[in-house]
């Protein structure tokens, strides 16, 4: 799960460095 989180987080960081960084951790927590 940690690898998926880091991969998804990296993709979201590239796509939208403002919105998805905030949204992504909530999705996994």
VEXDREN-2710 file (C-alpha; in Angstrom, 1 decimal):
% VEXDREN-2710
k/r/px/py/pz
1/UNK/0.0/0.0/0.0
2/UNK/2.9/2.3/0.7
3/UNK/4.3/1.9/-2.8
4/UNK/0.9/2.7/-4.3
5/UNK/0.6/5.7/-2.1
6/UNK/4.0/7.1/-3.1
7/UNK/3.3/6.4/-6.8
8/UNK/-0.1/8.0/-6.7
9/UNK/1.2/10.9/-4.7
10/UNK/4.0/11.4/-7.2
11/UNK/1.6/11.4/-10.1
12/UNK/-0.7/13.9/-8.4
13/UNK/2.2/16.1/-7.5
14/UNK/3.1/16.3/-11.2
15/UNK/-0.5/16.9/-12.3
16/UNK/-1.7/19.3/-9.7
17/UNK/0.8/20.4/-7.1
18/UNK/-1.8/22.4/-5.2
19/UNK/-5.1/20.4/-5.0
20/UNK/-4.2/16.7/-5.2
21/UNK/-1.5/16.8/-2.6
22/UNK/-4.2/17.9/-0.1
23/UNK/-6.8/15.5/-1.4
24/UNK/-4.7/12.3/-1.9
25/UNK/-3.7/11.7/1.8
26/UNK/-7.4/12.0/2.9
27/UNK/-8.3/9.3/0.3
28/UNK/-6.0/6.8/1.9
29/UNK/-6.7/7.8/5.5
END
